[in-house]
Amino acid sequence: MPRQLRGTLQDLHTTQLLHLINLAKKTGTLHIYEGVPTGRQIIMGDGETKRPEVVPGKERARASFREGKLVHAMAAEQDPHMSTVLRKAGKLTDEQHRIIRQKAANHSDKALALLLINANYVTQQDVITAIQRHTLGIVYDVMAWNKEPFLFEEGELPSSDRITVPIELENVIIEGTRRTRELDQLTQELPNLDFALRFPEAPGDKFKNIQLTTEEWRVVGFISPRNSIRQIARACNMSDNEIRRIVYGLRSAGLVELVKPAAIRDPAPVPGTRQPANGTPPGGITVKAPQREVVLRLIDRLKAR
């Protein structure tokens, strides 16, 4: 594998790139970009097949490797701040995240992690687990892409203030391949993320003994006909694939229903919630996800109809 490798994921898929990095024990960073059409056509090897030419645009994601192991990843549409990563993993509450993000906005990952560990907010294992989960989530998403331009820069690693967690690539490739097949079904079931969600008119016994994950509770807190699924994903710092999995599960359980896009032309806050102090999340949502107790009271009111 050369020191610098360029191409598109249509020519060399992410899975093949990961295999090469793993087998060659490479150290470096893989950059994935948006594909910008040039208007020209590329003639393929058979001399007859053509496809549109694309050139790199904005960076969509990057993944770093050390001696063939995945150590770090970032995505353009996901907030990489340590407090946000810990909140997404359920290690910080929304209120803790708001305060920490406000007071420690300029802290490096390592400095903030040490501060939170010493203050007994989280443990060292909490930090490692949250970062590993965040890193894997990004790489699994990238493995589902199939046409974006890429650049592998050998020797490039994240800055020293970033926390890196080594992950064996063999397991990443196996799990990522399985998730990619699963994603094909999810995309067919939920192709349009500009739809909104609402609770069913007659929930019946569906909410009895309800058990949801931390991420599912957070999504439930944003459910309103005024908020699109895409907006909810951005507010919860989730990728399109992550929100599809959660919404698919909630729909399969009969806990939510889709609302046609015409009902969400003017995104608005969920009544009774307030704007977070650290600004408006991407996508136009200006709400703060309510705590579990608030959501349970909302569900109780629905059940009483």
C-alpha positions in Angstrom: 0.0 0.0 0.0 1.6 3.3 -1.0 2.3 6.2 1.4 -0.6 8.1 -0.1 -3.6 6.4 -1.8 -6.4 8.3 -3.6 -9.5 7.0 -5.2 -13.3 6.6 -4.7 -15.1 4.0 -2.7 -16.7 2.9 -5.9 -13.3 1.6 -7.1 -12.0 0.4 -3.7 -14.6 -0.2 -1.0 -14.1 0.7 2.6 -14.0 -3.0 3.5 -11.1 -3.5 1.1 -9.3 -0.5 2.4 -9.6 -1.8 6.0 -8.3 -5.2 4.9 -5.3 -3.5 3.3 -4.6 -1.3 6.4 -4.9 -4.3 8.6 -2.7 -6.7 6.6 0.0 -4.1 6.0 -0.2 -2.9 9.6 -0.4 0.7 8.4 -0.3 3.9 10.4 -2.2 6.8 9.0 -5.5 8.5 8.5 -8.3 7.7 5.9 -10.2 10.8 4.8 -13.6 10.4 3.2 -15.1 13.4 1.2 -18.3 14.4 -0.4 -18.3 13.6 -4.1 -18.7 16.7 -6.3 -19.7 15.9 -9.9 -17.6 17.5 -12.6 -20.0 16.9 -15.4 -17.6 14.6 -17.1 -17.8 10.8 -17.6 -15.2 8.2 -16.7 -14.7 5.3 -19.2 -14.3 2.1 -17.3 -11.8 -0.7 -18.0 -14.1 -2.5 -20.5 -14.0 0.5 -22.7 -17.8 0.7 -22.8 -19.2 1.3 -19.3 -19.2 4.9 -18.1 -19.9 6.6 -14.8 -20.0 10.3 -13.6 -16.7 11.7 -12.5 -16.6 13.1 -9.0 -13.9 15.1 -7.1 -13.4 15.6 -3.4 -15.6 18.2 -1.7 -16.0 18.8 2.0 -14.6 16.1 4.3 -17.4 13.8 5.6 -15.4 11.6 7.9 -12.0 10.4 8.9 -10.6 7.4 10.6 -7.1 7.0 12.0 -5.0 3.8 12.4 -1.9 2.9 14.3 0.0 -0.3 13.2 -3.1 -1.7 11.6 -5.5 -1.0 14.5 -8.3 1.6 14.4 -7.6 4.2 17.0 -9.8 7.3 16.3 -12.7 8.5 14.1 -14.6 11.7 13.4 -17.6 12.6 11.3 -18.6 16.1 10.0 -22.2 15.7 11.1 -21.4 14.5 14.7 -20.1 16.7 17.5 -16.7 15.2 18.6 -16.6 17.1 22.0 -15.8 14.7 24.8 -18.9 15.8 26.9 -21.2 15.1 23.9 -19.6 11.7 23.4 -20.2 10.8 27.1 -23.7 12.2 27.0 -24.6 10.1 24.0 -23.2 7.0 25.8 -25.5 7.7 28.8 -22.6 8.7 31.1 -23.7 12.3 31.5 -27.1 13.7 31.9 -28.4 16.5 29.6 -28.0 19.0 32.4 -24.4 17.9 33.2 -23.6 18.0 29.5 -25.0 21.6 29.1 -23.0 22.9 32.1 -19.7 21.1 31.2 -20.0 22.1 27.5 -20.5 25.7 28.6 -17.7 25.9 31.1 -15.2 23.6 29.5 -15.7 24.3 25.8 -12.0 24.9 25.2 -10.7 21.9 27.1 -8.9 19.2 25.1 -10.3 15.7 25.2 -7.6 14.5 27.6 -7.9 17.5 29.9 -11.7 17.3 30.1 -11.6 13.5 30.7 -9.1 13.9 33.5 -11.3 16.7 35.0 -14.4 14.6 34.9 -12.7 11.5 36.3 -11.2 13.5 39.2 -14.7 15.0 39.9 -16.2 11.5 40.0 -18.6 12.3 37.1 -17.3 9.3 35.2 -14.7 6.6 35.4 -11.7 5.9 33.2 -13.5 2.9 31.8 -16.6 5.1 31.1 -14.4 7.3 28.9 -12.8 4.4 27.1 -16.1 2.7 26.4 -17.8 5.9 25.2 -14.9 6.8 22.8 -14.7 3.2 21.5 -18.5 3.2 20.8 -18.3 6.6 19.1 -15.4 5.5 16.9 -17.0 2.3 15.9 -20.3 4.0 15.1 -18.6 6.3 12.6 -16.6 3.6 10.9 -19.7 1.3 10.6 -21.5 4.2 8.9 -18.6 4.8 6.5 -18.6 1.1 5.6 -22.1 1.6 4.1 -20.8 4.3 1.7 -20.0 3.3 -1.8 -19.0 6.2 -4.1 -17.3 8.9 -2.0 -13.7 10.1 -2.9 -11.1 9.1 -0.3 -7.4 9.8 0.6 -5.3 7.6 2.9 -2.3 9.6 4.3 0.3 7.4 5.8 1.9 8.5 9.0 -0.9 11.0 9.8 -2.4 10.6 13.3 -4.8 12.7 15.5 -3.4 15.5 17.5 -1.9 14.5 20.9 -4.8 16.1 22.8 -7.2 13.5 21.4 -7.8 10.2 23.3 -7.2 7.2 21.1 -8.4 3.6 21.8 -6.9 0.8 19.8 -9.5 -1.6 18.2 -8.7 -4.7 16.2 -9.8 -4.3 12.6 -10.8 -8.0 12.1 -13.8 -7.6 14.4 -14.7 -4.2 12.9 -14.8 -5.7 9.4 -17.0 -8.6 10.4 -19.5 -6.5 12.4 -19.5 -3.6 9.8 -20.3 -6.0 7.0 -23.2 -7.5 9.0 -24.5 -4.0 9.8 -24.2 -2.9 6.1 -26.5 -5.8 5.1 -28.9 -4.8 7.9 -28.8 -1.2 6.8 -30.1 -2.1 3.3 -33.3 -3.3 4.9 -33.6 -0.3 7.2 -33.2 2.1 4.3 -36.0 0.3 2.4 -38.2 0.5 5.5 -37.4 4.2 6.2 -36.0 5.9 3.1 -37.1 9.4 3.9 -35.7 11.0 7.1 -37.7 14.2 6.4 -40.8 12.5 7.8 -41.7 13.3 11.4 -42.9 11.1 14.2 -45.8 11.1 16.6 -47.2 8.9 19.4 -50.1 6.7 18.3 -53.6 7.9 18.9 -54.6 4.8 20.8 -51.5 3.3 22.4 -53.4 0.7 24.4 -51.0 -1.6 26.3 -48.0 -0.9 24.1 -46.4 1.3 26.8 -46.8 -1.2 29.6 -43.4 -2.3 31.1 -41.6 -0.2 28.5 -37.8 -0.6 28.6 -35.8 1.7 26.3 -32.1 2.4 26.0 -30.6 5.8 26.9 -30.5 6.8 23.2 -34.1 5.7 22.6 -35.3 7.8 25.6 -33.5 10.8 24.2 -35.1 10.3 20.8 -38.5 9.8 22.4 -38.0 13.2 24.2 -37.9 15.0 20.8 -40.8 13.3 19.1 -43.2 15.8 17.7 -45.0 16.3 14.4 -42.9 19.5 14.1 -39.5 17.8 14.3 -38.3 15.7 11.4 -36.4 12.5 12.0 -33.3 14.1 10.4 -33.5 17.1 12.9 -33.9 14.7 15.8 -30.8 12.8 14.7 -28.7 16.1 14.6 -30.1 17.2 18.0 -29.1 13.8 19.5 -25.7 13.7 17.7 -26.6 10.6 15.8 -25.9 9.6 12.2 -28.6 8.8 9.7 -27.9 5.1 10.2 -28.2 5.3 14.0 -31.5 7.2 13.9 -32.9 4.7 11.4 -32.2 1.8 13.7 -33.8 3.5 16.6 -36.9 4.7 14.7 -37.3 1.2 13.1 -37.3 -0.4 16.5 -39.8 2.1 18.0 -42.1 1.7 14.9 -41.8 -2.1 15.1 -43.0 -2.0 18.7 -45.9 0.3 17.7 -44.6 3.1 19.9 -44.5 5.8 17.2 -46.0 6.5 13.8 -44.7 8.4 10.8 -46.2 11.8 9.9 -46.1 13.0 6.2 -43.5 15.6 5.4 -46.2 18.2 4.7 -46.8 18.4 8.5 -43.3 19.6 9.3 -42.7 22.6 7.0 -41.9 24.8 10.0 -39.8 23.0 12.6 -40.6 24.2 16.1 -39.8 23.3 19.7 -41.7 20.7 21.6 -44.1 22.6 23.9 -42.8 22.8 27.4 -39.1 22.4 26.6 -36.5 25.1 26.4 -33.6 26.0 24.2 -30.2 24.7 25.4 -27.8 27.3 26.7 -25.1 26.2 24.3 -27.0 27.2 21.2 -29.3 25.7 18.6 -28.5 22.2 17.5 -28.1 21.6 13.7 -31.2 21.2 11.7 -33.4 23.9 13.4 -34.5 22.1 16.6 -34.3 24.4 19.6 -35.4 22.0 22.3 -33.8 20.3 25.2 -34.6 16.6 25.5 -36.7 16.1 28.7 -35.8 13.7 31.5 -37.2 10.2 31.6 -39.8 11.2 34.2 -41.2 13.9 31.9 -41.4 11.4 29.0 -43.2 8.9 31.3 -45.8 11.5 32.3 -46.3 12.3 28.6 -46.8 8.6 27.9 -49.3 8.3 30.8 -51.3 11.1 29.4 -51.4 9.3 26.0 -52.5 6.1 27.7 -55.3 7.9 29.5 -57.0 9.1 26.3 
